[in-house]
Amino acid sequence: MITRLAKVGLAAALSVTTLTAGAVASAAAASTATVSTSAQHVTVSQNGNYPGGFFTSGNMSASWVSAGTAALTGSTHFTVDLPPGVTTDGAMFYSTPYDYTFTETLSPDGRHLEAVLTGTRPVGKSEFMKLNLRTTPGVPITGVITVTAGNPNDTDPTGHISRYDLGTGSYLPATVQAAPAVTGLDTTTGPGAGGTAVTVSGSNLAHGMVLVGGVPAAGSCTDTACTVTTPAGSGSVPVSVVTPGGTATAPATYTYTV
């Protein structure tokens, strides 16, 4: 896994994508905005010059908006999943003022990207990360690109998933991920310096981010388990998993030893 911190020097590279007739993509395909049931709410969308037809490479923007009635706070987790034959070398992100941290992790095969944005995002704040896309010669350019978002303070699961079908060149209908459930931890103690491997078990954990004492823990999630490394901390703290479908807390706490 590769983890990188976004650099402010990327500003020039983040020019708004210009759509061409050869790459069918439209932000107009985003779902119609509705009033959220959560005061803090984030919604995601995507657009770009997607590969397809004569185009064997392209780029895309995964965008999000603080769409609630209150500022979005804490850590917001994003994922981008690419179909077989399509890869990226990472995301570029830039926003002002510099009152945030942004980290990204890219899978070795270049098809799964996770990013965490930590900071207060005012109501109406719109941001995006840009990804270059490459295709594998001989592999048909088909499949779905999926972008997701989740924030522990956002209790409204709508607007958290955006899907684009490369085969048909069209956006797919909005979906809502089922609410997660956490059933247990395989390890409940570890040193205050962090670095302990912990497996969180449950259901509907895909696209998840694990928080240990409210701090994101590095790792990854499948639908039934998240394997992470604890951050530094102290005392007994809750462990939760934040997904596009909501947030679930483990029945047991994690205790940092001296």
Buried (B, 14 or more C-beta within 10 A) or exposed (E): EEEEEBEEEBEEEBEEBEBEEEBBBEBEBBBEEEEBEBBBBBBBBBBBBBBBEEBEEBBBBBBBBBBBEEBBBBBBBBBBBBBEBBBBEBBBBBBEEEEBEBBBBBBEEBBBBBBBBBBEBEBEBEBBBBBBBBBEEEEEBBBBBBBBBBBBBBBBBBBBBBBBBBEEEEBBEBEBBBEBBBEEBEEBEBEEEBEBEBBBBBBBBBBBBBBBBEBBBBBBBEBEBBBBBBBEBEEEBEBBBBBBBBBBBBEEBBBBEE
